[in-house]
Amino acid sequence: MTEAPPLRIALFTLDSLASSAAVSAFIGAHAAELVLIGRSKPYRAAAGGAFGQFWRHLRRSGPRFLPYLFVNFVLPPLVARWRGRRGLAEIAHARCITLLEVEDVNGTACHAALQAARPDVILTFHFDQIFTLETLALARLGGVNIHPSLLPRHRGPIPAFWALQEGPGATGVSIHRIAARIDAGEVLAQRAHALPAGISASTAARLLHEAALPMIGDVLRALAAGRAEGVAAPILPYCGFPNATEIRAARRRGVRLVRAADWRAALGL
């Protein structure tokens, strides 16, 4: 049987300590298939800008949430520039892959980039913008997302925080089709992944994104061959960012957003 040709992939991601190592490894393994990399602008106006996002998180989650944001999103790019490390832009340039700074994933600039790249599939790997069905239709096979939880549990932006509170057996990775509702599409692959005791939600997110890497190739090959079969699951409640009360309750159960290991990782120590 002749193997199906590899897919043309448009990868959409967000600079973050939680996923940058896994994203870099994926690019290294699939560079020949990547026709576009979309990097979300973290402080875009539509999301409130830097101050608006800071104030929104502070009002909802309280000051204990700020170290999580700083370690995962603010400190890593600063350290990378200070140490002269290659970031996503340098990696894309070295691989001759078009890099798009995404202000609005459903806007005209992104649509034009997708139309020019002609991807077979859109792959999101820790991306913080929501695709419309119109945007997904610009890829022949639509969109697929890597989500660090055992869907349908823990839909939302910080699943490791919620999964750790359930204890052993609650953590894992799902790869699913992108649908109109967040993290609610058919599951194409799923695997439970045990984590060391006592780790933070930040470390858990890094380990779970890395655990997805062996699964992605299998899903992409199945999509290319037209034999990817999804499993529809019931849509459970959305787990958003925790509020201050929920963070305090998690701390009493021993679940932390950030620990010393995360600061060391962010600083490259």
Beta strands, then each sheet from edge to edge (+ up, - down):
strand 1: 9-13
strand 2: 34-40
strand 3: 99-102
strand 4: 121-125
strand 5: 143-147
strand 6: 172-177
strand 7: 187-192
sheet 1: 3+ 2+ 1+ 4+ 5+ 6- 7+
end
